[in-house]
Amino acid sequence: NTSECEKYACCPLPPYLEDSGYVVEEDDNGGRPLRDVCFHLLKLYSDRSYELDQLLDPRSVTSDPLDFRLSWHLWEVLRALNYCHLSQQSWGVLNTSYAAQLESEGLWEWAVFVMLHEPDAQ
């Protein structure tokens, strides 16, 4: 029973921002608000066509925007559950970013495994 201008709860921030007192209203990239990955999963549950790019953004989990570990594994779980409306370009960026992260850690065998999931054979 509150109006639009009266907020009764804080927006669900990622875990690394929760206790910092930091309030994020708008994201710098495209004006999308930064939210916790659990919030995005709930939105996906309620709306099967919810945008997966927001859900798989590494900043919804960690403060390191180049840490694609959880994002890649979460995408593989979502694919197994028939959520396949991620664009081919976003899928490719996710694969190559995680493979590069693994290769930089000396785990090139796992980087090859990740690249085997690449949708574009070329």
C-alpha positions as CSV (number, residue, x, y, z in Angstrom):
1,N,0.0,0.0,0.0
2,T,2.8,2.4,-0.7
3,S,3.1,4.8,-3.6
4,E,5.8,4.6,-6.3
5,C,7.9,7.3,-4.6
6,E,7.8,5.6,-1.2
7,K,10.3,2.6,-1.0
8,Y,9.9,0.2,1.8
9,A,12.9,-1.9,1.1
10,C,16.4,-1.5,-0.3
11,C,17.2,-2.9,-3.7
12,P,18.9,-6.4,-3.5
13,L,22.6,-5.6,-4.0
14,P,25.3,-8.2,-4.8
15,P,26.8,-9.7,-1.6
16,Y,30.0,-7.7,-1.9
17,L,28.0,-4.4,-1.7
18,E,25.5,-5.3,0.9
19,D,27.2,-4.1,4.1
20,S,29.1,-1.3,2.4
21,G,26.3,1.3,2.7
22,Y,26.7,1.8,-1.1
23,V,23.4,2.5,-3.0
24,V,23.4,1.6,-6.7
25,E,20.4,3.0,-8.6
26,E,21.7,2.9,-12.2
27,D,24.4,0.9,-13.8
28,D,26.9,2.8,-16.0
29,N,26.4,0.4,-18.9
30,G,23.0,0.9,-20.5
31,G,21.2,2.2,-17.4
32,R,20.4,-1.2,-16.0
33,P,20.4,-1.4,-12.2
34,L,23.0,-3.7,-10.6
35,R,21.2,-6.5,-8.7
36,D,22.1,-9.7,-6.8
37,V,22.3,-12.9,-8.8
38,C,19.6,-14.5,-6.5
39,F,17.2,-11.6,-7.5
40,H,17.8,-12.3,-11.2
41,L,17.1,-16.0,-10.6
42,L,13.8,-15.2,-8.9
43,K,12.9,-12.9,-11.8
44,L,13.8,-15.7,-14.3
45,Y,11.6,-18.1,-12.3
46,S,8.7,-15.7,-12.5
47,D,9.3,-14.7,-16.1
48,R,10.9,-17.4,-18.3
49,S,11.9,-14.8,-20.9
50,Y,13.8,-12.6,-18.4
51,E,17.0,-11.3,-19.9
52,L,19.9,-13.6,-19.2
53,D,22.6,-11.0,-19.8
54,Q,21.8,-9.3,-16.5
55,L,21.8,-12.7,-14.7
56,L,25.1,-13.8,-16.1
57,D,26.9,-10.5,-15.5
58,P,29.9,-11.2,-13.2
59,R,29.2,-8.0,-11.2
60,S,26.0,-9.6,-9.8
61,V,28.2,-12.0,-7.9
62,T,31.7,-10.6,-7.4
63,S,33.4,-7.2,-7.4
64,D,35.8,-8.4,-10.2
65,P,34.1,-7.8,-13.5
66,L,36.5,-10.2,-15.2
67,D,35.7,-13.2,-13.0
68,F,33.5,-15.4,-15.1
69,R,33.6,-18.6,-13.0
70,L,30.2,-18.6,-11.6
71,S,28.6,-17.0,-14.6
72,W,29.8,-19.7,-17.0
73,H,28.8,-22.6,-14.7
74,L,25.4,-20.9,-14.0
75,W,24.9,-20.6,-17.8
76,E,25.6,-24.3,-18.3
77,V,23.0,-25.2,-15.6
78,L,20.5,-22.9,-17.2
79,R,21.1,-24.4,-20.6
80,A,20.5,-27.9,-19.1
81,L,17.2,-26.5,-17.9
82,N,16.3,-25.3,-21.4
83,Y,16.9,-21.6,-20.8
84,C,18.5,-20.9,-24.2
85,H,17.6,-17.3,-25.0
86,L,21.1,-15.9,-24.6
87,S,22.4,-14.3,-27.8
88,Q,25.1,-16.2,-29.6
89,Q,27.4,-13.2,-29.2
90,S,26.9,-13.1,-25.4
91,W,27.4,-16.9,-25.2
92,G,30.7,-16.5,-27.2
93,V,31.9,-13.7,-24.9
94,L,31.1,-15.8,-21.8
95,N,33.0,-18.8,-23.2
96,T,36.0,-16.9,-24.4
97,S,36.3,-14.8,-21.2
98,Y,36.2,-17.8,-18.9
99,A,38.6,-19.7,-21.1
100,A,41.0,-16.7,-21.1
101,Q,40.7,-16.6,-17.3
102,L,41.5,-20.3,-17.0
103,E,44.4,-20.0,-19.4
104,S,45.9,-17.0,-17.4
105,E,45.9,-19.3,-14.3
106,G,47.8,-22.0,-16.2
107,L,44.7,-24.2,-16.6
108,W,44.8,-24.5,-20.3
109,E,43.3,-28.0,-20.4
110,W,40.2,-26.6,-18.8
111,A,40.2,-23.6,-21.1
112,V,40.1,-26.0,-24.0
113,F,37.1,-27.8,-22.3
114,V,35.3,-24.5,-22.0
115,M,36.0,-23.6,-25.7
116,L,34.5,-26.9,-26.7
117,H,31.1,-25.4,-25.6
118,E,31.5,-22.6,-28.2
119,P,28.4,-22.4,-30.4
120,D,30.2,-21.0,-33.4
121,A,32.5,-23.7,-34.8
122,Q,34.6,-21.1,-36.7
